[in-house]
Amino acid sequence: MENRILFSILTPTHNRKDFLPKLIESLENQECKDFEWIIADDGSDDGTFEYLKNKIKNVSFSTLAIKSDIRIGKSKIDNLLIDHAVGENIIWCDSDDYFEKDALSYIKSKLSQRNKDNPFIGVIGQNLDTEGKSQTFKSKKNLPDDGIYSWEFLENVLDGDGTISIPTSLFGNSRFPEIDFVCHEGILLKKIFKNKRFFFTKKVLKIMNRSAENSVTHGKKIEYARGSFFAMSQTLNKKDFYKLKFIERLFKATNFFRYALHGDVKIKEAMSILFKKSINPSYFLCLAPALMLVLRDNLTKKVTKTHIEFDKNIQNFKISTLRNNAS
């Protein structure tokens, strides 16, 4: 156990070569050196893997670079990253983000405080963007003090991306659903985090660069519709649905059908899902505005049916790897 790695830093990437030097620099500067970095390139065409081939020869930390020859999607890439992780704990870091120099040492210090009288599974910290705006909280008001809290409590506090350290063993045989190039990771995380406790801190652990082009979060096109539909179908429940204001429920039901139509999901299947969730059948009427939105989306050429390419690529990809066992 002496050679056990404490952290596996996992980085999925797609056409983000220009952001990688900042991330690598932040890894080199970590006060805690007990980590490996695994980066998986999802079919980039900007020279990402060629850059990594040259760069990781000279880094001071153990690195595994994985390359798919064609795009296979973030869920598949994330699953490959988990499969290759050997650290006791996993921390995700997107390729356009980077760590504060004391991030890993801080997390390590908190994990060392775990015991039977002080039980928690991981650490959740704050992220800022490059302008200093929190990407983790809605506001600075009414945030709890640093301490141990249930995931169910923290769900009501967190509003975006935080830095999360969790035991690798928590995943077990569970993996992210591979049904489109992008499908919200919360589908799986909500399940494995259920009834778990975390050490929560307002301390800034990571900086997120929001200037990347073609951002999944801020893109203007309608893409990954089948992934969005699947995410809604998995996370939608009667209790949370009826907590929403009436206009918000209409909006959610309309988008549910809109994503189903763009994702080539049969309407009968979509209706069946709402019925099983015990949603009032009157919300089926939201299919009408959804159809009008779909017509508008198609006329304005806003839609890219990413799931069609995904279905083809996921059957034909090839993986290559490159490792640097620096210690």
C-alpha positions in Angstrom: 0.0 0.0 0.0 3.0 2.3 0.3 2.9 2.9 -3.5 -0.8 3.7 -3.5 -1.6 6.9 -5.4 -3.9 9.3 -3.4 -5.5 11.2 -6.3 -6.3 10.4 -9.9 -6.9 13.7 -11.7 -9.2 13.0 -14.6 -9.4 15.3 -17.6 -11.7 14.7 -20.6 -10.8 17.0 -23.5 -12.0 17.8 -27.0 -10.2 20.5 -29.1 -8.8 22.4 -26.1 -5.1 22.2 -26.8 -4.5 25.9 -26.1 -5.8 25.5 -22.6 -3.7 22.5 -21.6 -0.4 24.4 -20.8 -2.1 26.3 -17.9 -3.6 23.1 -16.5 -0.3 21.2 -16.7 1.5 24.2 -15.1 -1.0 24.1 -12.2 -0.3 20.3 -11.7 3.5 20.9 -11.7 3.0 23.5 -9.0 0.9 21.4 -6.7 2.3 21.3 -3.1 0.9 17.7 -2.9 2.7 15.4 -5.3 0.8 12.2 -4.5 -1.3 12.1 -7.7 -1.5 10.8 -11.3 -3.0 12.7 -14.2 -5.1 10.8 -16.8 -6.2 12.8 -19.8 -8.5 11.4 -22.5 -8.7 13.1 -25.9 -12.1 12.7 -27.5 -11.1 12.7 -31.2 -9.7 16.2 -31.3 -8.5 17.6 -34.6 -6.5 20.6 -33.2 -3.3 18.7 -32.5 -4.1 17.9 -28.9 -2.6 14.4 -28.8 0.5 15.5 -30.7 1.0 18.2 -28.1 0.6 15.7 -25.3 3.1 13.3 -26.9 5.8 15.9 -26.6 4.7 17.6 -23.3 4.3 14.6 -21.0 7.8 13.4 -21.7 9.0 16.2 -19.4 6.4 16.5 -16.7 7.3 15.5 -13.1 4.2 13.5 -12.4 2.8 10.2 -13.6 0.6 10.7 -16.7 -1.5 8.6 -18.9 -2.8 10.1 -22.2 -5.7 8.2 -23.9 -6.7 9.0 -27.5 -9.8 8.0 -29.4 -9.3 8.3 -33.2 -12.9 9.7 -33.6 -15.2 11.5 -31.3 -17.1 9.2 -28.9 -18.6 11.6 -26.4 -17.9 12.8 -22.9 -19.7 10.0 -21.2 -17.7 7.3 -22.9 -14.5 9.3 -22.3 -15.3 9.8 -18.6 -15.9 6.0 -18.3 -12.5 5.3 -19.9 -10.9 7.7 -17.4 -12.6 5.9 -14.5 -11.6 2.5 -15.8 -7.9 3.6 -15.9 -7.8 5.4 -12.5 -5.7 3.7 -9.8 -5.7 6.5 -7.2 -7.7 6.1 -4.0 -9.7 9.3 -4.9 -10.9 10.8 -8.1 -11.0 14.5 -8.9 -12.2 15.8 -12.3 -10.5 18.8 -13.9 -11.7 19.9 -17.3 -9.0 20.8 -19.8 -9.9 24.5 -19.7 -9.7 24.6 -15.9 -6.7 24.7 -13.6 -6.0 24.1 -9.8 -4.8 26.6 -7.2 -1.4 25.4 -6.0 -2.6 24.3 -2.6 -5.8 22.5 -3.9 -4.6 18.9 -3.5 -2.7 19.5 -0.3 -5.9 21.1 1.2 -8.1 18.2 0.1 -5.5 15.7 1.4 -5.5 17.4 4.8 -9.2 17.2 5.1 -9.4 13.6 4.0 -6.8 12.7 6.7 -9.4 13.9 9.4 -11.9 11.2 8.5 -12.6 8.6 11.2 -15.6 6.7 12.6 -16.6 9.7 14.7 -16.1 12.1 11.8 -17.4 10.2 8.8 -17.6 11.7 5.3 -16.6 10.3 1.9 -15.1 13.3 0.1 -14.5 17.0 -0.2 -16.4 19.7 -2.2 -14.8 23.1 -2.8 -15.4 26.2 -4.7 -14.5 27.1 -8.3 -14.2 30.7 -9.7 -14.0 31.8 -13.3 -11.1 33.9 -14.5 -13.1 37.1 -13.6 -13.4 36.0 -10.0 -17.1 35.0 -10.2 -18.1 31.9 -8.3 -19.1 29.0 -10.6 -20.3 27.0 -7.6 -22.8 29.1 -5.7 -25.8 31.3 -6.6 -24.7 34.0 -4.2 -22.5 34.6 -1.2 -25.5 34.9 1.1 -26.5 32.3 3.5 -23.7 29.9 2.7 -23.1 27.3 5.4 -19.8 27.4 7.4 -17.1 24.9 6.3 -18.0 21.5 7.7 -19.6 18.1 7.1 -23.0 18.0 5.4 -25.2 15.5 3.6 -25.3 15.5 -0.2 -29.1 16.2 0.0 -28.3 19.4 2.0 -25.5 20.5 -0.4 -27.7 20.0 -3.4 -29.7 23.0 -2.2 -26.5 25.1 -1.8 -24.6 24.3 -4.9 -25.7 25.9 -8.2 -22.9 24.9 -10.6 -19.5 23.3 -10.8 -17.4 22.6 -7.8 -14.2 20.7 -7.2 -15.2 17.3 -5.9 -13.0 14.6 -4.5 -14.6 11.2 -4.1 -13.3 7.7 -3.5 -12.7 5.8 -6.7 -14.4 2.8 -5.1 -17.6 4.7 -4.9 -18.2 4.1 -8.6 -18.0 0.3 -8.3 -19.4 -1.0 -11.6 -21.5 2.1 -12.2 -20.7 4.2 -15.2 -22.1 7.2 -17.1 -24.8 6.5 -19.6 -23.5 6.4 -23.2 -26.4 7.6 -25.3 -25.1 10.8 -26.9 -21.9 12.9 -27.1 -23.1 14.7 -24.0 -25.4 13.5 -21.3 -25.5 15.3 -17.9 -23.2 13.5 -15.4 -25.6 14.4 -12.6 -27.6 11.3 -13.7 -25.0 9.0 -12.2 -23.6 11.3 -9.5 -27.0 11.9 -7.8 -27.3 8.1 -7.4 -23.9 7.4 -6.0 -23.9 10.5 -3.8 -27.3 9.7 -2.2 -27.2 9.6 1.6 -23.4 10.4 1.5 -21.7 13.1 3.6 -19.0 15.5 2.3 -16.7 18.0 3.8 -17.8 21.3 2.3 -15.6 24.4 2.0 -15.9 27.8 0.5 -12.2 27.7 -0.2 -11.3 28.2 -3.9 -9.7 25.1 -5.3 -10.0 25.5 -9.0 -10.3 28.3 -11.7 -12.5 27.7 -14.7 -11.9 29.4 -18.0 -15.3 30.1 -19.6 -13.9 31.6 -22.8 -13.5 28.4 -24.7 -15.4 28.3 -28.1 -18.1 25.7 -28.6 -18.8 25.4 -24.9 -21.3 22.7 -24.2 -22.8 24.9 -21.4 -23.0 28.1 -23.4 -23.4 26.9 -27.0 -26.1 28.5 -29.2 -27.1 25.5 -31.2 -29.4 22.7 -30.1 -27.2 19.7 -29.7 -27.2 16.6 -27.6 -31.0 16.5 -27.6 -31.2 12.8 -26.9 -28.7 13.2 -24.0 -30.8 16.0 -22.6 -34.0 14.0 -22.9 -32.4 11.1 -21.2 -31.1 13.2 -18.4 -34.6 14.8 -17.8 -36.3 11.4 -18.0 -33.9 10.0 -15.3 -33.9 13.0 -12.9 -37.6 14.1 -13.2 -39.7 13.2 -10.3 -43.2 14.2 -9.1 -42.1 15.9 -5.9 -39.5 18.2 -7.5 -41.8 18.9 -10.5 -44.7 20.2 -8.4 -42.3 22.4 -6.4 -41.9 24.5 -9.5 -44.1 27.4 -10.3 -46.8 26.7 -12.9 -45.1 28.5 -15.7 -41.8 26.6 -14.9 -43.6 23.3 -15.1 -45.0 24.2 -18.5 -41.5 25.2 -19.7 -40.0 21.9 -18.4 -42.7 19.7 -19.9 -42.4 21.5 -23.2 -38.7 21.1 -23.3 -39.1 17.4 -22.4 -41.1 16.8 -25.5 -38.9 19.2 -27.6 -35.7 17.2 -26.7 -37.6 13.9 -27.3 -38.5 15.0 -30.8 -35.1 16.3 -31.7 -33.6 13.2 -30.2 -35.8 10.9 -32.3 -37.5 9.5 -29.2 -41.0 8.2 -29.9 -43.7 10.4 -28.4 -45.4 7.3 -27.0 -42.2 6.5 -25.1 -42.0 10.1 -23.8 -45.6 10.1 -22.7 -45.1 6.8 -21.0 -42.2 8.2 -18.9 -44.3 11.1 -17.7 -47.2 8.7 -16.8 -44.8 6.5 -14.8 -43.5 9.7 -13.0 -47.2 10.4 -12.0 -47.2 13.7 -13.8 -50.7 15.0 -14.5 -51.8 13.9 -18.0 -52.8 17.5 -18.7 -49.1 18.3 -19.2 -49.2 16.2 -22.4 -50.8 19.3 -23.9 -47.3 20.8 -23.8 -46.6 18.6 -26.9 -48.3 21.2 -29.0 -45.9 24.1 -28.2 -43.0 21.7 -28.4 -44.0 20.8 -31.9 -44.0 24.4 -32.9 -40.6 25.0 -31.3 -39.2 22.0 -33.1 -40.5 23.4 -36.4 -38.9 26.7 -35.7 -35.7 25.1 -34.6 -35.5 23.2 -37.9 -36.4 26.1 -40.1 -33.7 28.3 -38.5 -31.2 25.4 -38.8 -30.4 25.5 -35.1 -30.5 21.7 -34.6 -27.6 19.2 -34.9 -28.7 15.6 -34.4 -25.5 14.6 -32.6 -26.9 11.2 -31.6 -26.8 10.0 -35.1 -23.1 10.6 -35.4 -22.6 9.2 -31.9 -24.4 5.9 -32.7 -22.0 5.5 -35.7 -18.8 6.5 -33.9 -19.4 4.4 -30.8 -19.2 1.3 -33.0 -16.0 2.2 -34.9 -13.6 4.0 -32.6 -10.0 2.9 -31.8 -8.0 3.8 -28.7 -4.3 4.5 -28.3 -2.4 5.3 -25.1 0.8 7.0 -24.0 2.2 6.8 -20.5 4.8 8.6 -18.5 5.6 6.9 -15.2 7.5 9.8 -13.6 7.8 9.7 -9.8 
